Amino acid sequence: MGVVHMDRTAVLQSELAYVMGCLCFCAETLAQLGQRELAEDVAEACAALKPALSQGQVASGGSLH
């Protein structure tokens, strides 16, 4: 069986999706703990990353800022 090589773009997109999932989980957890302001800040960070992933900015080398 051969080694599967993922291209760099696929790896970056996968890692970004993972980070987004972590941020969303953190936001939910903070909200459950009553830390509404922090939860909103983390949710905003997660939402800010979504367009970068869905529009392929990672693939094109665009900035995530």
PDB file of N, CA, C and O in Angstrom:
ATOM      1  N   MET A   1       0.844  -1.176   0.000  1.00  0.00           N
ATOM      2  CA  MET A   1       0.000   0.000   0.000  1.00  0.00           C
ATOM      3  C   MET A   1       0.891   1.241   0.000  1.00  0.00           C
ATOM      4  O   MET A   1       1.839   1.323   0.781  1.00  0.00           O
ATOM      5  N   GLY A   2       0.595   2.196  -0.864  1.00  0.00           N
ATOM      6  CA  GLY A   2       1.409   3.393  -0.990  1.00  0.00           C
ATOM      7  C   GLY A   2       1.060   4.454   0.033  1.00  0.00           C
ATOM      8  O   GLY A   2       0.026   4.388   0.699  1.00  0.00           O
ATOM      9  N   VAL A   3       1.927   5.416   0.143  1.00  0.00           N
ATOM     10  CA  VAL A   3       1.711   6.548   1.040  1.00  0.00           C
ATOM     11  C   VAL A   3       0.835   7.567   0.321  1.00  0.00           C
ATOM     12  O   VAL A   3       1.072   7.887  -0.844  1.00  0.00           O
ATOM     13  N   VAL A   4      -0.160   8.066   1.009  1.00  0.00           N
ATOM     14  CA  VAL A   4      -1.049   9.074   0.437  1.00  0.00           C
ATOM     15  C   VAL A   4      -0.484  10.445   0.772  1.00  0.00           C
ATOM     16  O   VAL A   4      -0.223  10.748   1.936  1.00  0.00           O
ATOM     17  N   HIS A   5      -0.298  11.265  -0.242  1.00  0.00           N
ATOM     18  CA  HIS A   5       0.209  12.620  -0.043  1.00  0.00           C
ATOM     19  C   HIS A   5      -0.929  13.609  -0.267  1.00  0.00           C
ATOM     20  O   HIS A   5      -1.544  13.627  -1.333  1.00  0.00           O
ATOM     21  N   MET A   6      -1.204  14.429   0.739  1.00  0.00           N
ATOM     22  CA  MET A   6      -2.198  15.490   0.592  1.00  0.00           C
ATOM     23  C   MET A   6      -1.461  16.751   0.166  1.00  0.00           C
ATOM     24  O   MET A   6      -0.350  17.017   0.626  1.00  0.00           O
ATOM     25  N   ASP A   7      -2.083  17.520  -0.710  1.00  0.00           N
ATOM     26  CA  ASP A   7      -1.414  18.762  -1.069  1.00  0.00           C
ATOM     27  C   ASP A   7      -1.539  19.757   0.083  1.00  0.00           C
ATOM     28  O   ASP A   7      -2.396  19.618   0.955  1.00  0.00           O
ATOM     29  N   ARG A   8      -0.684  20.739   0.065  1.00  0.00           N
ATOM     30  CA  ARG A   8      -0.589  21.716   1.153  1.00  0.00           C
ATOM     31  C   ARG A   8      -1.918  22.433   1.384  1.00  0.00           C
ATOM     32  O   ARG A   8      -2.291  22.685   2.529  1.00  0.00           O
ATOM     33  N   THR A   9      -2.628  22.759   0.321  1.00  0.00           N
ATOM     34  CA  THR A   9      -3.900  23.460   0.446  1.00  0.00           C
ATOM     35  C   THR A   9      -4.914  22.618   1.208  1.00  0.00           C
ATOM     36  O   THR A   9      -5.612  23.124   2.087  1.00  0.00           O
ATOM     37  N   ALA A  10      -4.995  21.346   0.874  1.00  0.00           N
ATOM     38  CA  ALA A  10      -5.944  20.466   1.558  1.00  0.00           C
ATOM     39  C   ALA A  10      -5.609  20.355   3.042  1.00  0.00           C
ATOM     40  O   ALA A  10      -6.505  20.329   3.885  1.00  0.00           O
ATOM     41  N   VAL A  11      -4.334  20.291   3.354  1.00  0.00           N
ATOM     42  CA  VAL A  11      -3.914  20.211   4.755  1.00  0.00           C
ATOM     43  C   VAL A  11      -4.291  21.494   5.487  1.00  0.00           C
ATOM     44  O   VAL A  11      -4.827  21.437   6.594  1.00  0.00           O
ATOM     45  N   LEU A  12      -4.020  22.643   4.888  1.00  0.00           N
ATOM     46  CA  LEU A  12      -4.345  23.921   5.533  1.00  0.00           C
ATOM     47  C   LEU A  12      -5.845  24.079   5.725  1.00  0.00           C
ATOM     48  O   LEU A  12      -6.290  24.556   6.769  1.00  0.00           O
ATOM     49  N   GLN A  13      -6.632  23.681   4.723  1.00  0.00           N
ATOM     50  CA  GLN A  13      -8.084  23.780   4.850  1.00  0.00           C
ATOM     51  C   GLN A  13      -8.592  22.860   5.956  1.00  0.00           C
ATOM     52  O   GLN A  13      -9.494  23.229   6.708  1.00  0.00           O
ATOM     53  N   SER A  14      -8.024  21.685   6.053  1.00  0.00           N
ATOM     54  CA  SER A  14      -8.411  20.747   7.103  1.00  0.00           C
ATOM     55  C   SER A  14      -8.065  21.309   8.480  1.00  0.00           C
ATOM     56  O   SER A  14      -8.864  21.210   9.412  1.00  0.00           O
ATOM     57  N   GLU A  15      -6.886  21.892   8.607  1.00  0.00           N
ATOM     58  CA  GLU A  15      -6.473  22.470   9.888  1.00  0.00           C
ATOM     59  C   GLU A  15      -7.337  23.667  10.259  1.00  0.00           C
ATOM     60  O   GLU A  15      -7.679  23.842  11.428  1.00  0.00           O
ATOM     61  N   LEU A  16      -7.693  24.489   9.283  1.00  0.00           N
ATOM     62  CA  LEU A  16      -8.555  25.636   9.550  1.00  0.00           C
ATOM     63  C   LEU A  16      -9.936  25.169   9.998  1.00  0.00           C
ATOM     64  O   LEU A  16     -10.514  25.742  10.921  1.00  0.00           O
ATOM     65  N   ALA A  17     -10.461  24.147   9.360  1.00  0.00           N
ATOM     66  CA  ALA A  17     -11.761  23.607   9.760  1.00  0.00           C
ATOM     67  C   ALA A  17     -11.706  23.083  11.196  1.00  0.00           C
ATOM     68  O   ALA A  17     -12.655  23.256  11.961  1.00  0.00           O
ATOM     69  N   TYR A  18     -10.601  22.446  11.556  1.00  0.00           N
ATOM     70  CA  TYR A  18     -10.429  21.937  12.919  1.00  0.00           C
ATOM     71  C   TYR A  18     -10.413  23.094  13.924  1.00  0.00           C
ATOM     72  O   TYR A  18     -11.073  23.027  14.961  1.00  0.00           O
ATOM     73  N   VAL A  19      -9.667  24.142  13.616  1.00  0.00           N
ATOM     74  CA  VAL A  19      -9.584  25.309  14.508  1.00  0.00           C
ATOM     75  C   VAL A  19     -10.961  25.948  14.665  1.00  0.00           C
ATOM     76  O   VAL A  19     -11.350  26.334  15.768  1.00  0.00           O
ATOM     77  N   MET A  20     -11.694  26.057  13.564  1.00  0.00           N
ATOM     78  CA  MET A  20     -13.043  26.619  13.639  1.00  0.00           C
ATOM     79  C   MET A  20     -13.932  25.780  14.549  1.00  0.00           C
ATOM     80  O   MET A  20     -14.696  26.321  15.348  1.00  0.00           O
ATOM     81  N   GLY A  21     -13.832  24.472  14.428  1.00  0.00           N
ATOM     82  CA  GLY A  21     -14.615  23.589  15.289  1.00  0.00           C
ATOM     83  C   GLY A  21     -14.268  23.777  16.755  1.00  0.00           C
ATOM     84  O   GLY A  21     -15.150  23.794  17.614  1.00  0.00           O
ATOM     85  N   CYS A  22     -12.985  23.917  17.037  1.00  0.00           N
ATOM     86  CA  CYS A  22     -12.540  24.144  18.418  1.00  0.00           C
ATOM     87  C   CYS A  22     -13.081  25.461  18.953  1.00  0.00           C
ATOM     88  O   CYS A  22     -13.547  25.526  20.090  1.00  0.00           O
ATOM     89  N   LEU A  23     -13.023  26.503  18.146  1.00  0.00           N
ATOM     90  CA  LEU A  23     -13.527  27.807  18.578  1.00  0.00           C
ATOM     91  C   LEU A  23     -15.026  27.761  18.848  1.00  0.00           C
ATOM     92  O   LEU A  23     -15.499  28.315  19.840  1.00  0.00           O
ATOM     93  N   CYS A  24     -15.766  27.103  17.972  1.00  0.00           N
ATOM     94  CA  CYS A  24     -17.216  27.002  18.166  1.00  0.00           C
ATOM     95  C   CYS A  24     -17.537  26.215  19.433  1.00  0.00           C
ATOM     96  O   CYS A  24     -18.445  26.581  20.180  1.00  0.00           O
ATOM     97  N   PHE A  25     -16.799  25.139  19.676  1.00  0.00           N
ATOM     98  CA  PHE A  25     -16.989  24.356  20.897  1.00  0.00           C
ATOM     99  C   PHE A  25     -16.692  25.211  22.127  1.00  0.00           C
ATOM    100  O   PHE A  25     -17.434  25.172  23.108  1.00  0.00           O
ATOM    101  N   CYS A  26     -15.613  25.977  22.074  1.00  0.00           N
ATOM    102  CA  CYS A  26     -15.256  26.851  23.202  1.00  0.00           C
ATOM    103  C   CYS A  26     -16.341  27.886  23.450  1.00  0.00           C
ATOM    104  O   CYS A  26     -16.686  28.160  24.600  1.00  0.00           O
ATOM    105  N   ALA A  27     -16.880  28.463  22.385  1.00  0.00           N
ATOM    106  CA  ALA A  27     -17.937  29.464  22.531  1.00  0.00           C
ATOM    107  C   ALA A  27     -19.163  28.855  23.208  1.00  0.00           C
ATOM    108  O   ALA A  27     -19.749  29.469  24.100  1.00  0.00           O
ATOM    109  N   GLU A  28     -19.548  27.661  22.791  1.00  0.00           N
ATOM    110  CA  GLU A  28     -20.697  26.988  23.402  1.00  0.00           C
ATOM    111  C   GLU A  28     -20.439  26.693  24.878  1.00  0.00           C
ATOM    112  O   GLU A  28     -21.314  26.889  25.722  1.00  0.00           O
ATOM    113  N   THR A  29     -19.245  26.225  25.177  1.00  0.00           N
ATOM    114  CA  THR A  29     -18.900  25.897  26.559  1.00  0.00           C
ATOM    115  C   THR A  29     -18.900  27.147  27.432  1.00  0.00           C
ATOM    116  O   THR A  29     -19.422  27.131  28.547  1.00  0.00           O
ATOM    117  N   LEU A  30     -18.317  28.224  26.926  1.00  0.00           N
ATOM    118  CA  LEU A  30     -18.308  29.476  27.687  1.00  0.00           C
ATOM    119  C   LEU A  30     -19.727  29.972  27.945  1.00  0.00           C
ATOM    120  O   LEU A  30     -20.028  30.453  29.037  1.00  0.00           O
ATOM    121  N   ALA A  31     -20.592  29.856  26.950  1.00  0.00           N
ATOM    122  CA  ALA A  31     -21.981  30.281  27.122  1.00  0.00           C
ATOM    123  C   ALA A  31     -22.665  29.450  28.206  1.00  0.00           C
ATOM    124  O   ALA A  31     -23.406  29.990  29.028  1.00  0.00           O
ATOM    125  N   GLN A  32     -22.421  28.148  28.208  1.00  0.00           N
ATOM    126  CA  GLN A  32     -23.014  27.271  29.225  1.00  0.00           C
ATOM    127  C   GLN A  32     -22.498  27.605  30.620  1.00  0.00           C
ATOM    128  O   GLN A  32     -23.198  27.402  31.612  1.00  0.00           O
ATOM    129  N   LEU A  33     -21.281  28.115  30.692  1.00  0.00           N
ATOM    130  CA  LEU A  33     -20.695  28.483  31.983  1.00  0.00           C
ATOM    131  C   LEU A  33     -21.076  29.898  32.411  1.00  0.00           C
ATOM    132  O   LEU A  33     -20.628  30.377  33.453  1.00  0.00           O
ATOM    133  N   GLY A  34     -21.896  30.562  31.612  1.00  0.00           N
ATOM    134  CA  GLY A  34     -22.352  31.894  31.957  1.00  0.00           C
ATOM    135  C   GLY A  34     -21.410  33.013  31.561  1.00  0.00           C
ATOM    136  O   GLY A  34     -21.591  34.156  31.980  1.00  0.00           O
ATOM    137  N   GLN A  35     -20.420  32.700  30.771  1.00  0.00           N
ATOM    138  CA  GLN A  35     -19.452  33.708  30.321  1.00  0.00           C
ATOM    139  C   GLN A  35     -19.887  34.254  28.959  1.00  0.00           C
ATOM    140  O   GLN A  35     -19.207  34.056  27.952  1.00  0.00           O
ATOM    141  N   ARG A  36     -21.014  34.932  28.947  1.00  0.00           N
ATOM    142  CA  ARG A  36     -21.639  35.365  27.701  1.00  0.00           C
ATOM    143  C   ARG A  36     -20.735  36.268  26.859  1.00  0.00           C
ATOM    144  O   ARG A  36     -20.626  36.072  25.648  1.00  0.00           O
ATOM    145  N   GLU A  37     -20.093  37.245  27.478  1.00  0.00           N
ATOM    146  CA  GLU A  37     -19.250  38.182  26.726  1.00  0.00           C
ATOM    147  C   GLU A  37     -18.080  37.459  26.056  1.00  0.00           C
ATOM    148  O   GLU A  37     -17.791  37.695  24.883  1.00  0.00           O
ATOM    149  N   LEU A  38     -17.418  36.590  26.793  1.00  0.00           N
ATOM    150  CA  LEU A  38     -16.320  35.811  26.212  1.00  0.00           C
ATOM    151  C   LEU A  38     -16.835  34.885  25.120  1.00  0.00           C
ATOM    152  O   LEU A  38     -16.192  34.730  24.082  1.00  0.00           O
ATOM    153  N   ALA A  39     -17.982  34.274  25.346  1.00  0.00           N
ATOM    154  CA  ALA A  39     -18.572  33.375  24.351  1.00  0.00           C
ATOM    155  C   ALA A  39     -18.842  34.123  23.050  1.00  0.00           C
ATOM    156  O   ALA A  39     -18.596  33.597  21.965  1.00  0.00           O
ATOM    157  N   GLU A  40     -19.346  35.344  23.159  1.00  0.00           N
ATOM    158  CA  GLU A  40     -19.620  36.144  21.961  1.00  0.00           C
ATOM    159  C   GLU A  40     -18.331  36.490  21.226  1.00  0.00           C
ATOM    160  O   GLU A  40     -18.291  36.449  19.996  1.00  0.00           O
ATOM    161  N   ASP A  41     -17.282  36.830  21.963  1.00  0.00           N
ATOM    162  CA  ASP A  41     -15.991  37.145  21.332  1.00  0.00           C
ATOM    163  C   ASP A  41     -15.428  35.939  20.582  1.00  0.00           C
ATOM    164  O   ASP A  41     -14.937  36.070  19.460  1.00  0.00           O
ATOM    165  N   VAL A  42     -15.502  34.774  21.206  1.00  0.00           N
ATOM    166  CA  VAL A  42     -14.983  33.563  20.571  1.00  0.00           C
ATOM    167  C   VAL A  42     -15.844  33.197  19.359  1.00  0.00           C
ATOM    168  O   VAL A  42     -15.317  32.783  18.326  1.00  0.00           O
ATOM    169  N   ALA A  43     -17.153  33.348  19.480  1.00  0.00           N
ATOM    170  CA  ALA A  43     -18.049  33.060  18.354  1.00  0.00           C
ATOM    171  C   ALA A  43     -17.756  33.999  17.183  1.00  0.00           C
ATOM    172  O   ALA A  43     -17.826  33.583  16.026  1.00  0.00           O
ATOM    173  N   GLU A  44     -17.431  35.250  17.471  1.00  0.00           N
ATOM    174  CA  GLU A  44     -17.070  36.197  16.409  1.00  0.00           C
ATOM    175  C   GLU A  44     -15.788  35.763  15.708  1.00  0.00           C
ATOM    176  O   GLU A  44     -15.679  35.867  14.487  1.00  0.00           O
ATOM    177  N   ALA A  45     -14.826  35.280  16.475  1.00  0.00           N
ATOM    178  CA  ALA A  45     -13.575  34.794  15.875  1.00  0.00           C
ATOM    179  C   ALA A  45     -13.856  33.607  14.962  1.00  0.00           C
ATOM    180  O   ALA A  45     -13.293  33.513  13.871  1.00  0.00           O
ATOM    181  N   CYS A  46     -14.713  32.714  15.400  1.00  0.00           N
ATOM    182  CA  CYS A  46     -15.080  31.555  14.589  1.00  0.00           C
ATOM    183  C   CYS A  46     -15.783  32.012  13.312  1.00  0.00           C
ATOM    184  O   CYS A  46     -15.476  31.525  12.224  1.00  0.00           O
ATOM    185  N   ALA A  47     -16.710  32.931  13.442  1.00  0.00           N
ATOM    186  CA  ALA A  47     -17.448  33.429  12.279  1.00  0.00           C
ATOM    187  C   ALA A  47     -16.523  34.143  11.295  1.00  0.00           C
ATOM    188  O   ALA A  47     -16.742  34.087  10.085  1.00  0.00           O
ATOM    189  N   ALA A  48     -15.500  34.808  11.806  1.00  0.00           N
ATOM    190  CA  ALA A  48     -14.565  35.519  10.933  1.00  0.00           C
ATOM    191  C   ALA A  48     -13.750  34.557  10.075  1.00  0.00           C
ATOM    192  O   ALA A  48     -13.312  34.923   8.984  1.00  0.00           O
ATOM    193  N   LEU A  49     -13.545  33.346  10.549  1.00  0.00           N
ATOM    194  CA  LEU A  49     -12.775  32.356   9.787  1.00  0.00           C
ATOM    195  C   LEU A  49     -13.605  31.658   8.712  1.00  0.00           C
ATOM    196  O   LEU A  49     -13.048  31.174   7.727  1.00  0.00           O
ATOM    197  N   LYS A  50     -14.912  31.598   8.884  1.00  0.00           N
ATOM    198  CA  LYS A  50     -15.762  30.853   7.947  1.00  0.00           C
ATOM    199  C   LYS A  50     -15.627  31.320   6.501  1.00  0.00           C
ATOM    200  O   LYS A  50     -15.502  30.476   5.613  1.00  0.00           O
ATOM    201  N   PRO A  51     -15.646  32.626   6.220  1.00  0.00           N
ATOM    202  CA  PRO A  51     -15.506  33.046   4.820  1.00  0.00           C
ATOM    203  C   PRO A  51     -14.168  32.643   4.208  1.00  0.00           C
ATOM    204  O   PRO A  51     -14.096  32.321   3.022  1.00  0.00           O
ATOM    205  N   ALA A  52     -13.120  32.659   5.008  1.00  0.00           N
ATOM    206  CA  ALA A  52     -11.800  32.279   4.497  1.00  0.00           C
ATOM    207  C   ALA A  52     -11.804  30.836   4.022  1.00  0.00           C
ATOM    208  O   ALA A  52     -11.186  30.512   3.007  1.00  0.00           O
ATOM    209  N   LEU A  53     -12.485  29.982   4.736  1.00  0.00           N
ATOM    210  CA  LEU A  53     -12.543  28.571   4.361  1.00  0.00           C
ATOM    211  C   LEU A  53     -13.497  28.359   3.190  1.00  0.00           C
ATOM    212  O   LEU A  53     -13.165  27.656   2.235  1.00  0.00           O
ATOM    213  N   SER A  54     -14.675  28.964   3.260  1.00  0.00           N
ATOM    214  CA  SER A  54     -15.677  28.720   2.223  1.00  0.00           C
ATOM    215  C   SER A  54     -15.338  29.392   0.898  1.00  0.00           C
ATOM    216  O   SER A  54     -15.755  28.906  -0.154  1.00  0.00           O
ATOM    217  N   GLN A  55     -14.599  30.487   0.920  1.00  0.00           N
ATOM    218  CA  GLN A  55     -14.249  31.193  -0.311  1.00  0.00           C
ATOM    219  C   GLN A  55     -12.906  30.757  -0.870  1.00  0.00           C
ATOM    220  O   GLN A  55     -12.457  31.273  -1.894  1.00  0.00           O
ATOM    221  N   GLY A  56     -12.273  29.821  -0.208  1.00  0.00           N
ATOM    222  CA  GLY A  56     -11.018  29.285  -0.718  1.00  0.00           C
ATOM    223  C   GLY A  56      -9.830  30.203  -0.566  1.00  0.00           C
ATOM    224  O   GLY A  56      -8.862  30.072  -1.316  1.00  0.00           O
ATOM    225  N   GLN A  57      -9.864  31.132   0.379  1.00  0.00           N
ATOM    226  CA  GLN A  57      -8.730  32.031   0.567  1.00  0.00           C
ATOM    227  C   GLN A  57      -7.489  31.273   0.989  1.00  0.00           C
ATOM    228  O   GLN A  57      -6.369  31.699   0.706  1.00  0.00           O
ATOM    229  N   VAL A  58      -7.681  30.156   1.663  1.00  0.00           N
ATOM    230  CA  VAL A  58      -6.527  29.337   2.035  1.00  0.00           C
ATOM    231  C   VAL A  58      -5.885  28.793   0.771  1.00  0.00           C
ATOM    232  O   VAL A  58      -4.661  28.774   0.643  1.00  0.00           O
ATOM    233  N   ALA A  59      -6.718  28.353  -0.162  1.00  0.00           N
ATOM    234  CA  ALA A  59      -6.213  27.763  -1.404  1.00  0.00           C
ATOM    235  C   ALA A  59      -5.486  28.790  -2.259  1.00  0.00           C
ATOM    236  O   ALA A  59      -4.497  28.469  -2.917  1.00  0.00           O
ATOM    237  N   SER A  60      -5.977  30.031  -2.249  1.00  0.00           N
ATOM    238  CA  SER A  60      -5.377  31.048  -3.106  1.00  0.00           C
ATOM    239  C   SER A  60      -4.208  31.761  -2.435  1.00  0.00           C
ATOM    240  O   SER A  60      -3.552  32.604  -3.046  1.00  0.00           O
ATOM    241  N   GLY A  61      -3.954  31.417  -1.181  1.00  0.00           N
ATOM    242  CA  GLY A  61      -2.863  32.067  -0.467  1.00  0.00           C
ATOM    243  C   GLY A  61      -3.267  33.398   0.121  1.00  0.00           C
ATOM    244  O   GLY A  61      -2.414  34.170   0.558  1.00  0.00           O
ATOM    245  N   GLY A  62      -4.564  33.678   0.138  1.00  0.00           N
ATOM    246  CA  GLY A  62      -5.046  34.937   0.669  1.00  0.00           C
ATOM    247  C   GLY A  62      -4.885  35.017   2.172  1.00  0.00           C
ATOM    248  O   GLY A  62      -4.729  33.999   2.847  1.00  0.00           O
ATOM    249  N   SER A  63      -4.923  36.205   2.679  1.00  0.00           N
ATOM    250  CA  SER A  63      -4.763  36.434   4.103  1.00  0.00           C
ATOM    251  C   SER A  63      -6.033  36.061   4.842  1.00  0.00           C
ATOM    252  O   SER A  63      -7.136  36.211   4.316  1.00  0.00           O
ATOM    253  N   LEU A  64      -5.873  35.579   6.051  1.00  0.00           N
ATOM    254  CA  LEU A  64      -7.022  35.273   6.886  1.00  0.00           C
ATOM    255  C   LEU A  64      -7.428  36.464   7.737  1.00  0.00           C
ATOM    256  O   LEU A  64      -8.340  36.351   8.556  1.00  0.00           O
ATOM    257  N   HIS A  65      -6.780  37.584   7.565  1.00  0.00           N
ATOM    258  CA  HIS A  65      -7.082  38.767   8.381  1.00  0.00           C
ATOM    259  C   HIS A  65      -8.194  39.553   7.759  1.00  0.00           C
ATOM    260  O   HIS A  65      -8.596  40.586   8.296  1.00  0.00           O
TER     261      HIS A  65
END
